Amino acid sequence: MPIELENVSHVYDAGTPFAARALHQLSCRLGTADLTGIIGPTGSGKSTLLQMLNGLLIPTSGQVRVDGVPTRGLKGPALRDLRQRVGLVFQFPEDQLFERTVFDDVAFGPRNQGLGEAEVQERVRWAMEAVQLDFTAFAARDPYSLSGGEKRRAAIAGALARRPRYLLLDEPTAGLDAAGRLQLLGVMRQLAVDYGTRVVLVSHRLEDVVIACDEVLVMCGGELFMQGSPRQILQRSDELRSGGLELPWFSELAWSLKRHFVGFRTDLVGLEELADEITRVVGAGRPRPSAPAARGEQHGV
């Protein structure tokens, strides 16, 4: 069963002069796709939503259910079980590395679960290999000797070692260069496809989300603005801009080319698809429209 939100609202400092609404009447399902992306401008409620999913925050109203179990009212072992089932990795998780070795840092969660050392060893090895950190090369390393991308992956391995069914990541690519972002997004895809972990990642970069994810939720003002596949989302360019989001560069170029070449697709995801479409349309010498297209026609409406 997936994670379900039913009419979820959340107000920080409710009942005080500092009350601030973060979510409003949000209903959706998460975890049905291998990899789900949540996108939205700053203040749209993305991080609040993520913390709802493993019980760090409880809705002011409405209900969150994880595999059919409501999160409201969970305490003690039931709450620990929820947080084992739903792993949460905060933004810049490498700042939370604290042990002397990568092995001990990744092992911290399983040891706190009371597992025997043999199972701890197996889980640490599995988690490190899952995030592409070679166990032999990295287990004894000081976490602070790692590169930025390696630290990020080590921190994610620490969450994975608890064997969550769902892995939630808040801005996992923040602060990484282009190569580091692509590598980490590839790791997320591998976790979802090869290991069966349902991954939900929050980002403010639409480019990262449409490249990596199977399903995209767009947040705006604490509400669900739109939901669909990356191709469906990219077709709604005017709405995305009105919601404060920048289109990926390849999508902006596709929309520009559509104004000059008949039949140019605008639901392209990534450089390779854009290059193939340019070859198909521009290389075939498709004629330019005889008159400017209407606004709705330009945007595939």
N, C-alpha and C positions, 0 to 999 in steps of 0.2 A: 504494500500500500504506500502511496506517496505522502508527502507533507501537504496538509491542507490548511488554508487560512480562510475563515468565514467571517466576513464583516469586521475585520480587525482594525481597531483604532488605537492609537497610543498618544498620550499627552504627557510630556515631561512637566514636572512640578505642578501637576493638576491641583486646582483649588487655590492656587497662589497667584499673586500679581505677575509671576514670572512664567506662567503656564505657556507652553509652546507645543502646538500640534505637530507631530512627526508623521503619523499615518492616519488615514481616514477611510473607513469602510472598505478595507482592502480584502478582496476575495480572489484566491487563485490556488493552483496546485503546483507543487514543485517536486522534482525528483522523478518525474515520469520520463524525462529525456536523460540520456547519458550525461550530458553537460549542459547546464542552464546558466545563462548570463543575466545579471540584473544590472541595468544601465540607467543613468540619470545624472542630472547636474548636481552640484553640491547643495545639500539641504533637501533633497528629494525624498529622503527616508530610506535609502538603500541599507545603510549600516544598522539602523534601527530594526529593519525587517530581518536582517541576518541574525541579530541577537535574539529576536523572538523565537527563532527556529530551534535553539537549543536551551531555552529556558532562562537565559541571562536576563531577559526582560519579559514581563507578563503584560498582555494587552490591557489597556484601560477598559476596553470593551471588545466583544467578539471572542473567537476561539481559534487556537492553533492546535492542530492534531498531527502527531508524528506516528505514522503507521497505525492510525486509528486511535491513538492514546492522547487525550488532551494534556497540554503542558501545564495548564492552570492547576495549582494546588499540589503539584508534585513536590515531595520532600524526601530527604534521606536517600535510601537505596534506589528509589524510583527515579529521583532526580539525577543521581549518578549514572543510572542506566541510560537515561535520556542523553546525557552528555557524552557517554561512551558511544552511543548510537549515532549521534550528530556531533562530529568534530568541528570545531571553529578555530580558524587561524586568522588572527588579527592582522591589520596592516603593519608592515615592517616587523614581522615575527622574529626576525633575526636579532632584534633588540632584546628578546627574552631568552636568548641562549646564555647559559650560566655555568654549565659543568666544565670540567677540565678537558674532556674529550668529546668528540662527536658521538661516539658510542654511548657514553653515559647520558648525554643530553637526550638522544633519541629513546634511550631505555627508561627515562624518568617516568613516563606515563605507565608503561607495562609493569614496572616495579611497584608503583603506587596501587596498581590493581591487585597486587599480591601474587603475581605469577611467579613460578619457579624460574631459576636462572637459565635453565635450558630453553624454556619457551621464550623468555626475554631475549636471549641470543638469537633465536630463530626469527622473532618479530622484528628485531632491529635490523638484521641482515635483509629481510624481505622489504622493509620500509625504505632502507637506503637504496637498494637496487631499484625499487619502484620509482624513485625520484632521480635515478641515474647518478647516484653517488656510489662508486665502487667500494664495497665493504673493506677489502684488503687495503686499499689506498687511503681511505678516509676515516676508518673507525677510530684510529688512535690519534688523529689530528686534533689540535687545539681549535675549537670552533672559530676563534678570533683570527686564525691564520688563513681562513677561507676567503675566497672572493665574495663579492656581494651576492651574486647569483647562487653560489654554493651555500652560503649561509641561509639564504631564503629556502633552498631545497632541503637543507638539514632541518630547519624549523618545521617544514611541512612533513618531513619524515617522522618527526616527533609526534605529530597529530595522527599520522597514518598508523604508527605502531600500536595504537589503541584499537585498531581495526574497526573504524566507524563504518556504518552503512552509508552515511551521507558525510561529505566533506565540504564545509563552507569556508570560502576564502574571501577576505575583505581586501580589495585592491592588491591582488597578488603580484602584479607586474609593476607596481609603483616604484619609481627610483631606478629601474633597470634600463640599460640601453636596449636598442632594437634587437640585437642578437640575444641578449639575456631574456627579453620578453618572449621572443619566438621559442626559445628553448623551454622556458617554463610552461608556456601554453601547450607545447608538445607533450610535456610531462603530464599535464592535466588531462589531455586527451588519452594518453596511455593508461592513466589510472582509471578513467571511465570505461574504456573499451576493453582493456586487457584484464583488469582486476575487478570490474563490476562495481566500483565505488561510484555512487551518484555524486557528481561534483556540481556545486553551485558557487559561482564566483561573481563578486561585485566589482564593477569597474566604472570609471568615468570616460574610458576610451572605447568608443563604439567600434573602432577598428579591431581591437583585441577580441571583443565579444563576438562579432560576426564571423571572424576567422576561426575561432576556437569552438563555439557553442552550437548545439543543435536547436536550442530554443532560447528566445530572448524576451525578457520582460523590461519594459521601459517605464520608469517611475518619474513622476512630476508632481511636485507639491504634496507629497505623501499619498498620492493615489496612483493606481495602475493606469498608465497612459495608453499603452498598447502592448500586445503580446503576440508572438508568432515566430516563425522560422527566420533566420537571418535574411533570406531572400525576400520574404514578405515585409520585414521591417525596412529594408533598404528601398523598397518601392514607395515608401511614404516619406519622401525626403522633406517636403514642406512642413509636415507635422513634426518631424524630428527637429528641424531648425527652430520651429516655434516653441518646442519644449526645451530649448537651450542646449541642444547637442550639435556637435560638429560631425558632418559626414566623413567617413574615411576618404582619404585622398583618391583612391581608385574609384569610389562611388561618385565623388564630385566630377572626376574626369569622364566617367560614363555618362552622367547626365549632360555634361557639356557636349560630348560627341553626339548624343541623341538629337540635339538641336540642329546638327549639321548632316546627319546621315540617317536615312530612313531605316527603321527597324532595329536600331542599336539597342541592345538590352541594358537595363539599368539595375538588374538584380544580381550583379556580379559580385563574387566574394573572393577578393585577393587579386594579386598581380597576374597570376597565370591565366585566370579566366578573362581578365581584361585584355591581355595580350592576344588570347585566342579570338575574342570577339572583334578586336581591331583587325586581325588578319581576315576574319570571315567577312566583315562588312566593308571596311575601308579597302582591304586588298582586292575585294571583288568589284570595287568601283561603283558602289551604290550611289545613286544620284542624291544631291542635296534637295531638300523639300523646296517646291516652287514658291511657297509662301510660308511665313513664320507660322508654326503650329500654335494652336490655342494653349493656354496655360495648362489646362487639365490634360490635353493630349501629350504635352511635353513630359508630364510626370506619370504617364501610364495610367491615368484615371479613366 
